[in-house]
Amino acid sequence: VVESSNNEYENLPTEVDKNINKKYTILIDPGHGGNDKGTIANDKITCEKDITLKVGALVAQKLTKQKDVQVIISRNEDKYVSLADRAKLANEQGVDALVSIHLNGQTGGTDAFGLETYYTKEKNDGSYELAKQIQETITSYIDVRDRGVKPERFQVLLQSKMPAVLIECGFLSNDEEAKKLKDEAYQESLAEGIAQGILTYLDTNSKK
């Protein structure tokens, strides 16, 4: 009997394989983890850290199927990774883009919903183009309110030395959206939109 692993994501590498020569390397960064649960839904059970890991792993698996893309992931299990360490990993591994995956929460309300992607204005390196492409692709793949592309000084974006974006995939504080975000088929579509957005960005930029 082959014992199945408790961790279905552990085969996703957290370091670049120097023996593999691929055109692009992408870091997928599932937000939060370990004792940092992120936003918690109104059911008090559903945590941001669990959904970001699922969606992030799906994105990584989809990108890995591409012949010219190598993918690493900042965490392939439920563990805490600091924001500084996420940026450091991206920089040390020399990735071509960093895509951080998060879920939103509304303070003092439950009516906000939709998806938005962030970049930082401090970097004129293609981060805005990457954010725009991902936002447009996801919103064409799934039925979700398009909250647009927005500038923000998030640490992981500021400290990374390559195009970097942070996607807020929806509001866990909104019961209706939380129900969607927990749904595996929705997670799959969300991941497909993110992956295709990244690939379109890479394809467009390689032609410049």
DAMO-V741089 format. One record per pair of residues at least 12 apart in sequence whose ideal C-beta (glycine too) atoms are under 10 Angstrom apart, sorted by the first residue. I is the first residue (numbers start at 0). J is the second residue. D is the distance in whole Angstrom. If there is no record, write none. Layout:
# DAMO-V741089
i & j & d
I & J & D
I & J & D
This chain:
# DAMO-V741089
i & j & d
5 & 76 & 9
6 & 52 & 10
6 & 75 & 7
6 & 76 & 5
6 & 77 & 9
7 & 53 & 9
7 & 56 & 8
7 & 75 & 9
7 & 76 & 10
8 & 29 & 9
8 & 52 & 7
8 & 53 & 8
8 & 55 & 8
8 & 56 & 4
8 & 57 & 10
8 & 59 & 8
8 & 60 & 9
8 & 72 & 7
8 & 74 & 9
8 & 75 & 4
8 & 76 & 7
8 & 77 & 9
9 & 56 & 10
9 & 75 & 5
9 & 76 & 6
10 & 56 & 10
10 & 59 & 10
10 & 60 & 9
10 & 63 & 10
10 & 75 & 8
11 & 27 & 8
11 & 29 & 10
11 & 55 & 9
11 & 56 & 6
11 & 59 & 5
11 & 60 & 7
11 & 63 & 8
11 & 70 & 7
11 & 71 & 8
11 & 72 & 5
11 & 74 & 9
11 & 75 & 5
11 & 76 & 10
12 & 59 & 9
12 & 63 & 9
12 & 69 & 8
12 & 70 & 8
12 & 71 & 5
12 & 72 & 7
12 & 75 & 8
12 & 92 & 10
13 & 26 & 9
13 & 71 & 6
13 & 72 & 6
13 & 73 & 7
13 & 74 & 7
13 & 75 & 6
13 & 76 & 10
13 & 80 & 9
13 & 88 & 7
13 & 92 & 9
14 & 71 & 6
14 & 88 & 8
14 & 91 & 9
14 & 92 & 6
15 & 69 & 6
15 & 70 & 10
15 & 71 & 6
15 & 88 & 10
15 & 91 & 9
15 & 92 & 5
15 & 93 & 7
15 & 94 & 8
16 & 69 & 7
16 & 71 & 9
17 & 92 & 10
19 & 69 & 6
20 & 67 & 10
20 & 69 & 9
21 & 65 & 9
21 & 66 & 8
21 & 67 & 6
21 & 68 & 6
21 & 69 & 4
21 & 70 & 9
21 & 95 & 10
22 & 65 & 9
22 & 66 & 9
22 & 67 & 4
22 & 68 & 7
22 & 69 & 9
22 & 95 & 9
22 & 201 & 8
22 & 205 & 8
23 & 62 & 9
23 & 65 & 8
23 & 67 & 6
23 & 68 & 5
23 & 69 & 7
23 & 70 & 9
23 & 94 & 9
23 & 95 & 5
23 & 96 & 8
23 & 197 & 9
23 & 198 & 9
23 & 201 & 5
23 & 202 & 10
23 & 204 & 10
23 & 205 & 8
24 & 68 & 8
24 & 69 & 5
24 & 70 & 7
24 & 71 & 7
24 & 89 & 10
24 & 92 & 7
24 & 93 & 7
24 & 94 & 5
24 & 95 & 5
24 & 96 & 8
24 & 161 & 9
25 & 58 & 9
25 & 59 & 8
25 & 62 & 6
25 & 63 & 10
25 & 65 & 10
25 & 68 & 6
25 & 69 & 8
25 & 70 & 5
25 & 71 & 8
25 & 72 & 9
25 & 89 & 10
25 & 94 & 6
25 & 95 & 6
25 & 96 & 5
25 & 97 & 8
25 & 98 & 7
25 & 161 & 10
25 & 194 & 9
25 & 197 & 6
25 & 198 & 9
25 & 201 & 8
26 & 59 & 9
26 & 70 & 8
26 & 71 & 5
26 & 72 & 7
26 & 73 & 6
26 & 85 & 8
26 & 86 & 10
26 & 88 & 7
26 & 89 & 5
26 & 90 & 10
26 & 92 & 7
26 & 93 & 10
26 & 94 & 4
26 & 95 & 9
26 & 96 & 7
26 & 97 & 5
26 & 98 & 7
26 & 99 & 9
26 & 159 & 8
26 & 161 & 9
26 & 163 & 9
27 & 51 & 10
27 & 54 & 9
27 & 55 & 5
27 & 56 & 8
27 & 57 & 9
27 & 58 & 5
27 & 59 & 5
27 & 60 & 10
27 & 61 & 10
27 & 62 & 7
27 & 70 & 6
27 & 71 & 8
27 & 72 & 5
27 & 73 & 7
27 & 74 & 10
27 & 75 & 10
27 & 94 & 10
27 & 96 & 10
27 & 97 & 8
27 & 98 & 6
27 & 99 & 8
27 & 100 & 7
27 & 190 & 10
27 & 193 & 9
27 & 194 & 9
27 & 197 & 9
28 & 51 & 9
28 & 55 & 7
28 & 71 & 10
28 & 72 & 7
28 & 73 & 4
28 & 74 & 8
28 & 80 & 8
28 & 82 & 10
28 & 85 & 5
28 & 86 & 9
28 & 88 & 8
28 & 89 & 8
28 & 97 & 6
28 & 98 & 7
28 & 99 & 4
28 & 100 & 7
28 & 101 & 9
28 & 155 & 7
28 & 159 & 9
28 & 163 & 9
28 & 164 & 10
28 & 165 & 8
28 & 166 & 10
29 & 47 & 10
29 & 48 & 8
29 & 49 & 9
29 & 50 & 9
29 & 51 & 4
29 & 52 & 5
29 & 53 & 8
29 & 54 & 7
29 & 55 & 3
29 & 56 & 7
29 & 58 & 9
29 & 59 & 9
29 & 72 & 7
29 & 73 & 7
29 & 74 & 6
29 & 75 & 9
29 & 77 & 10
29 & 80 & 9
29 & 85 & 10
29 & 98 & 10
29 & 99 & 8
29 & 100 & 5
29 & 101 & 9
30 & 47 & 7
30 & 48 & 7
30 & 50 & 9
30 & 51 & 5
30 & 52 & 9
30 & 54 & 10
30 & 55 & 8
30 & 73 & 9
30 & 74 & 9
30 & 80 & 10
30 & 82 & 9
30 & 85 & 9
30 & 99 & 6
30 & 100 & 6
30 & 101 & 4
30 & 102 & 8
30 & 155 & 9
30 & 165 & 8
30 & 166 & 9
30 & 167 & 9
30 & 168 & 10
31 & 46 & 8
31 & 47 & 5
31 & 48 & 4
31 & 49 & 9
31 & 50 & 10
31 & 51 & 6
31 & 52 & 9
31 & 74 & 9
31 & 77 & 9
31 & 79 & 8
31 & 80 & 9
31 & 100 & 10
31 & 101 & 8
31 & 102 & 9
32 & 46 & 10
32 & 47 & 10
32 & 48 & 5
32 & 49 & 9
32 & 51 & 8
32 & 52 & 7
32 & 73 & 9
32 & 74 & 5
32 & 76 & 8
32 & 77 & 6
32 & 78 & 5
32 & 79 & 5
32 & 80 & 6
33 & 48 & 8
33 & 74 & 8
33 & 76 & 9
33 & 77 & 6
33 & 78 & 5
33 & 79 & 3
33 & 80 & 8
34 & 48 & 9
34 & 77 & 10
34 & 78 & 9
34 & 79 & 6
35 & 47 & 9
35 & 48 & 7
35 & 78 & 10
35 & 79 & 5
35 & 80 & 9
35 & 81 & 9
35 & 82 & 10
36 & 48 & 5
36 & 49 & 8
36 & 77 & 10
37 & 49 & 9
37 & 50 & 9
37 & 51 & 7
37 & 101 & 7
37 & 102 & 7
37 & 103 & 10
37 & 104 & 8
37 & 171 & 8
38 & 50 & 9
38 & 51 & 10
38 & 101 & 8
38 & 102 & 6
38 & 103 & 7
38 & 104 & 3
38 & 105 & 9
38 & 167 & 10
38 & 170 & 8
38 & 171 & 5
38 & 172 & 7
38 & 177 & 9
39 & 104 & 8
39 & 171 & 7
39 & 172 & 9
39 & 177 & 10
40 & 102 & 9
40 & 104 & 9
40 & 170 & 9
40 & 171 & 4
40 & 172 & 7
40 & 173 & 9
40 & 174 & 8
40 & 176 & 9
40 & 177 & 4
40 & 178 & 9
40 & 180 & 8
40 & 181 & 8
41 & 109 & 7
41 & 171 & 8
41 & 172 & 7
41 & 173 & 9
41 & 174 & 6
41 & 177 & 7
42 & 171 & 9
42 & 174 & 8
42 & 177 & 7
42 & 178 & 10
42 & 181 & 9
44 & 181 & 10
45 & 102 & 9
45 & 171 & 6
45 & 177 & 6
45 & 178 & 9
45 & 180 & 8
45 & 181 & 6
46 & 77 & 9
46 & 102 & 9
46 & 171 & 8
47 & 100 & 10
47 & 101 & 7
47 & 102 & 4
47 & 103 & 9
47 & 104 & 8
47 & 168 & 9
47 & 171 & 6
47 & 180 & 9
48 & 74 & 9
48 & 77 & 7
48 & 78 & 10
48 & 79 & 9
48 & 101 & 10
48 & 102 & 9
49 & 77 & 7
49 & 102 & 10
49 & 181 & 9
50 & 100 & 9
50 & 101 & 10
50 & 102 & 6
50 & 168 & 8
50 & 169 & 9
50 & 171 & 8
50 & 177 & 9
50 & 180 & 6
50 & 181 & 7
50 & 186 & 7
50 & 189 & 9
51 & 74 & 9
51 & 99 & 9
51 & 100 & 5
51 & 101 & 6
51 & 102 & 7
51 & 166 & 10
51 & 168 & 8
51 & 180 & 10
52 & 72 & 9
52 & 74 & 7
52 & 75 & 8
52 & 76 & 8
52 & 77 & 7
52 & 78 & 10
52 & 100 & 9
53 & 100 & 10
53 & 180 & 10
53 & 181 & 9
53 & 183 & 8
53 & 186 & 6
53 & 187 & 10
53 & 189 & 10
53 & 190 & 8
54 & 100 & 5
54 & 101 & 10
54 & 102 & 9
54 & 166 & 9
54 & 168 & 7
54 & 180 & 9
54 & 185 & 10
54 & 186 & 5
54 & 187 & 9
54 & 189 & 6
54 & 190 & 5
54 & 193 & 7
55 & 72 & 6
55 & 73 & 8
55 & 74 & 8
55 & 75 & 9
55 & 98 & 9
55 & 99 & 9
55 & 100 & 5
55 & 101 & 10
55 & 190 & 8
55 & 193 & 9
56 & 72 & 7
56 & 74 & 10
56 & 75 & 7
56 & 100 & 10
56 & 186 & 10
56 & 190 & 8
57 & 100 & 10
57 & 183 & 9
57 & 186 & 6
57 & 187 & 6
57 & 188 & 10
57 & 189 & 8
57 & 190 & 3
57 & 191 & 8
57 & 193 & 9
57 & 194 & 8
58 & 70 & 8
58 & 72 & 9
58 & 98 & 7
58 & 100 & 7
58 & 166 & 10
58 & 186 & 10
58 & 189 & 9
58 & 190 & 5
58 & 191 & 8
58 & 192 & 9
58 & 193 & 5
58 & 194 & 5
58 & 195 & 10
58 & 196 & 10
58 & 197 & 8
59 & 71 & 8
59 & 72 & 5
59 & 75 & 8
59 & 98 & 10
59 & 190 & 9
59 & 194 & 9
60 & 72 & 10
60 & 190 & 8
60 & 194 & 9
61 & 187 & 9
61 & 190 & 6
61 & 191 & 6
61 & 193 & 8
61 & 194 & 4
61 & 195 & 8
61 & 197 & 9
61 & 198 & 9
62 & 98 & 9
62 & 190 & 10
62 & 193 & 9
62 & 194 & 5
62 & 195 & 10
62 & 197 & 7
62 & 198 & 7
62 & 201 & 10
63 & 194 & 10
64 & 194 & 9
65 & 194 & 9
65 & 197 & 10
65 & 198 & 7
65 & 201 & 9
67 & 198 & 10
67 & 201 & 8
67 & 202 & 10
67 & 205 & 9
68 & 95 & 9
68 & 194 & 10
68 & 197 & 8
68 & 198 & 8
68 & 201 & 7
69 & 92 & 10
69 & 94 & 9
69 & 95 & 9
70 & 94 & 9
70 & 98 & 10
70 & 194 & 10
70 & 197 & 10
71 & 88 & 8
71 & 89 & 9
71 & 92 & 6
71 & 94 & 7
72 & 88 & 10
73 & 85 & 5
73 & 86 & 10
73 & 88 & 6
73 & 89 & 8
73 & 97 & 9
73 & 99 & 8
73 & 100 & 10
73 & 155 & 9
74 & 88 & 10
81 & 154 & 9
81 & 155 & 10
82 & 99 & 9
82 & 153 & 8
82 & 154 & 4
82 & 155 & 5
82 & 156 & 10
82 & 157 & 10
82 & 158 & 8
83 & 154 & 7
83 & 155 & 8
83 & 158 & 7
84 & 155 & 10
85 & 97 & 8
85 & 99 & 7
85 & 154 & 9
85 & 155 & 5
85 & 158 & 9
85 & 159 & 8
85 & 163 & 10
86 & 99 & 10
86 & 153 & 10
86 & 154 & 7
86 & 155 & 5
86 & 156 & 8
86 & 157 & 8
86 & 158 & 4
86 & 159 & 5
86 & 160 & 8
86 & 161 & 10
86 & 163 & 8
87 & 155 & 10
87 & 158 & 8
87 & 159 & 9
88 & 159 & 9
89 & 155 & 8
89 & 158 & 9
89 & 159 & 5
89 & 160 & 8
89 & 161 & 7
89 & 163 & 7
90 & 158 & 8
90 & 159 & 6
90 & 160 & 5
90 & 161 & 8
93 & 160 & 9
93 & 161 & 8
94 & 159 & 8
94 & 160 & 9
94 & 161 & 6
94 & 162 & 10
94 & 163 & 9
95 & 125 & 9
95 & 129 & 10
95 & 161 & 6
95 & 162 & 7
95 & 197 & 10
95 & 200 & 10
95 & 201 & 7
95 & 204 & 9
96 & 124 & 10
96 & 125 & 8
96 & 126 & 9
96 & 129 & 6
96 & 133 & 10
96 & 159 & 9
96 & 161 & 6
96 & 162 & 5
96 & 163 & 7
96 & 164 & 8
96 & 197 & 7
96 & 200 & 7
96 & 201 & 8
96 & 204 & 9
97 & 126 & 9
97 & 129 & 9
97 & 155 & 7
97 & 156 & 8
97 & 158 & 10
97 & 159 & 5
97 & 160 & 9
97 & 161 & 6
97 & 162 & 7
97 & 163 & 4
97 & 164 & 7
97 & 165 & 9
98 & 116 & 9
98 & 129 & 8
98 & 130 & 9
98 & 133 & 7
98 & 162 & 9
98 & 163 & 8
98 & 164 & 6
98 & 165 & 8
98 & 166 & 7
98 & 193 & 7
98 & 194 & 9
98 & 196 & 9
98 & 197 & 6
98 & 200 & 10
99 & 116 & 10
99 & 117 & 9
99 & 153 & 8
99 & 155 & 5
99 & 156 & 8
99 & 159 & 9
99 & 163 & 7
99 & 164 & 7
99 & 165 & 4
99 & 166 & 7
99 & 167 & 10
100 & 164 & 10
100 & 165 & 8
100 & 166 & 6
100 & 167 & 9
100 & 168 & 7
100 & 189 & 9
100 & 190 & 9
100 & 193 & 7
101 & 117 & 9
101 & 153 & 9
101 & 155 & 10
101 & 165 & 6
101 & 166 & 7
101 & 167 & 5
101 & 168 & 7
101 & 169 & 10
102 & 114 & 10
102 & 166 & 9
102 & 167 & 7
102 & 168 & 6
102 & 169 & 6
102 & 170 & 7
102 & 171 & 5
102 & 172 & 9
102 & 176 & 9
102 & 177 & 9
102 & 180 & 6
103 & 115 & 8
103 & 146 & 9
103 & 166 & 10
103 & 167 & 4
103 & 168 & 8
103 & 169 & 6
103 & 170 & 4
103 & 171 & 7
103 & 172 & 7
103 & 173 & 9
103 & 176 & 9
103 & 180 & 10
104 & 167 & 9
104 & 170 & 7
104 & 171 & 6
104 & 172 & 5
104 & 173 & 9
105 & 170 & 6
105 & 171 & 9
105 & 172 & 4
105 & 173 & 7
106 & 172 & 8
107 & 172 & 9
108 & 170 & 10
108 & 172 & 7
108 & 173 & 9
109 & 170 & 8
109 & 172 & 5
109 & 173 & 6
109 & 174 & 7
109 & 175 & 9
109 & 176 & 10
109 & 177 & 9
110 & 170 & 9
110 & 172 & 9
110 & 173 & 7
110 & 175 & 10
111 & 144 & 9
111 & 146 & 9
111 & 169 & 10
111 & 170 & 5
111 & 172 & 7
111 & 173 & 6
111 & 176 & 9
112 & 143 & 8
112 & 144 & 6
112 & 146 & 9
112 & 169 & 7
112 & 170 & 5
112 & 172 & 9
112 & 173 & 5
112 & 174 & 10
112 & 175 & 7
112 & 176 & 5
112 & 177 & 10
112 & 179 & 9
113 & 138 & 9
113 & 143 & 6
113 & 144 & 3
113 & 145 & 7
113 & 146 & 4
113 & 147 & 9
113 & 167 & 9
113 & 168 & 10
113 & 169 & 7
113 & 170 & 7
113 & 173 & 9
113 & 176 & 8
114 & 133 & 10
114 & 134 & 7
114 & 137 & 6
114 & 138 & 7
114 & 141 & 8
114 & 143 & 5
114 & 144 & 7
114 & 145 & 7
114 & 146 & 6
114 & 147 & 9
114 & 166 & 7
114 & 167 & 7
114 & 168 & 6
114 & 169 & 6
114 & 170 & 9
114 & 176 & 9
114 & 189 & 8
114 & 192 & 9
115 & 130 & 9
115 & 134 & 7
115 & 144 & 9
115 & 145 & 8
115 & 146 & 4
115 & 147 & 6
115 & 148 & 7
115 & 149 & 6
115 & 151 & 10
115 & 165 & 9
115 & 166 & 8
115 & 167 & 5
115 & 168 & 9
115 & 169 & 9
116 & 129 & 9
116 & 130 & 4
116 & 131 & 8
116 & 132 & 9
116 & 133 & 5
116 & 134 & 4
116 & 135 & 9
116 & 137 & 8
116 & 138 & 10
116 & 145 & 10
116 & 146 & 9
116 & 147 & 8
116 & 148 & 5
116 & 149 & 8
116 & 164 & 6
116 & 165 & 7
116 & 166 & 5
116 & 167 & 7
116 & 168 & 9
116 & 193 & 9
116 & 196 & 9
117 & 130 & 7
117 & 134 & 10
117 & 148 & 8
117 & 149 & 5
117 & 150 & 7
117 & 151 & 4
117 & 152 & 9
117 & 153 & 6
117 & 156 & 7
117 & 163 & 9
117 & 164 & 6
117 & 165 & 4
117 & 166 & 8
117 & 167 & 7
118 & 130 & 4
118 & 131 & 8
118 & 133 & 10
118 & 134 & 10
118 & 148 & 7
118 & 149 & 8
118 & 150 & 6
118 & 151 & 8
118 & 153 & 9
118 & 156 & 7
118 & 162 & 8
118 & 163 & 7
118 & 164 & 5
118 & 165 & 8
119 & 150 & 6
119 & 151 & 7
119 & 152 & 6
119 & 153 & 7
119 & 154 & 10
119 & 155 & 10
119 & 156 & 4
119 & 157 & 6
119 & 158 & 10
119 & 159 & 9
119 & 163 & 8
119 & 164 & 9
119 & 165 & 9
120 & 150 & 5
120 & 151 & 9
120 & 152 & 8
120 & 156 & 10
121 & 150 & 9
121 & 152 & 7
121 & 156 & 8
121 & 157 & 6
122 & 156 & 7
122 & 157 & 8
122 & 159 & 8
122 & 160 & 8
122 & 161 & 9
122 & 162 & 8
122 & 163 & 7
124 & 159 & 10
124 & 160 & 8
124 & 161 & 7
124 & 162 & 5
124 & 163 & 8
125 & 161 & 8
125 & 162 & 4
125 & 163 & 10
125 & 164 & 10
125 & 200 & 8
125 & 203 & 10
125 & 204 & 6
125 & 207 & 9
126 & 148 & 10
126 & 150 & 9
126 & 156 & 7
126 & 159 & 9
126 & 161 & 8
126 & 162 & 5
126 & 163 & 6
126 & 164 & 6
126 & 165 & 10
127 & 148 & 7
127 & 150 & 8
127 & 162 & 9
127 & 164 & 9
128 & 148 & 10
128 & 162 & 8
128 & 164 & 10
128 & 200 & 6
128 & 203 & 8
128 & 204 & 7
128 & 207 & 10
129 & 148 & 10
129 & 161 & 10
129 & 162 & 5
129 & 163 & 8
129 & 164 & 5
129 & 196 & 8
129 & 197 & 7
129 & 199 & 10
129 & 200 & 5
129 & 201 & 9
129 & 203 & 10
129 & 204 & 9
130 & 147 & 10
130 & 148 & 5
130 & 149 & 8
130 & 150 & 9
130 & 156 & 10
130 & 162 & 9
130 & 163 & 9
130 & 164 & 4
130 & 165 & 8
130 & 166 & 8
130 & 196 & 9
130 & 200 & 9
131 & 147 & 9
131 & 148 & 5
131 & 164 & 9
131 & 196 & 9
131 & 200 & 9
132 & 148 & 9
132 & 164 & 9
132 & 195 & 9
132 & 196 & 5
132 & 197 & 8
132 & 198 & 9
132 & 199 & 5
132 & 200 & 4
132 & 201 & 9
132 & 202 & 10
132 & 203 & 7
132 & 204 & 9
133 & 148 & 9
133 & 164 & 6
133 & 166 & 6
133 & 192 & 8
133 & 193 & 6
133 & 194 & 9
133 & 195 & 9
133 & 196 & 3
133 & 197 & 7
133 & 199 & 9
133 & 200 & 7
134 & 146 & 9
134 & 147 & 7
134 & 148 & 5
134 & 149 & 9
134 & 164 & 9
134 & 166 & 8
134 & 192 & 9
134 & 193 & 10
134 & 196 & 7
135 & 148 & 9
135 & 192 & 9
135 & 196 & 7
135 & 199 & 9
136 & 191 & 9
136 & 192 & 5
136 & 193 & 8
136 & 194 & 9
136 & 195 & 5
136 & 196 & 3
136 & 197 & 8
136 & 198 & 9
136 & 199 & 6
136 & 200 & 9
137 & 166 & 8
137 & 168 & 8
137 & 188 & 9
137 & 189 & 7
137 & 190 & 9
137 & 191 & 9
137 & 192 & 3
137 & 193 & 6
137 & 194 & 10
137 & 195 & 8
137 & 196 & 6
138 & 192 & 8
138 & 196 & 10
139 & 192 & 7
139 & 195 & 9
139 & 196 & 9
140 & 188 & 6
140 & 189 & 8
140 & 190 & 10
140 & 191 & 6
140 & 192 & 4
140 & 193 & 9
140 & 194 & 10
140 & 195 & 7
140 & 196 & 9
141 & 168 & 10
141 & 169 & 10
141 & 179 & 9
141 & 185 & 7
141 & 187 & 10
141 & 188 & 5
141 & 189 & 6
141 & 191 & 9
141 & 192 & 6
142 & 179 & 9
142 & 185 & 10
142 & 188 & 9
143 & 168 & 8
143 & 169 & 7
143 & 176 & 8
143 & 179 & 8
143 & 185 & 9
143 & 188 & 9
143 & 189 & 8
143 & 192 & 9
144 & 169 & 9
144 & 170 & 10
144 & 176 & 9
146 & 167 & 8
146 & 169 & 10
146 & 170 & 10
148 & 164 & 9
149 & 165 & 10
149 & 167 & 9
151 & 165 & 7
151 & 167 & 10
153 & 165 & 5
162 & 200 & 8
162 & 201 & 10
162 & 204 & 9
164 & 193 & 10
164 & 196 & 9
164 & 197 & 9
164 & 200 & 9
166 & 189 & 9
166 & 192 & 10
166 & 193 & 7
166 & 196 & 9
168 & 180 & 7
168 & 185 & 10
168 & 186 & 9
168 & 189 & 6
168 & 190 & 10
168 & 192 & 10
168 & 193 & 8
169 & 185 & 9
169 & 189 & 8
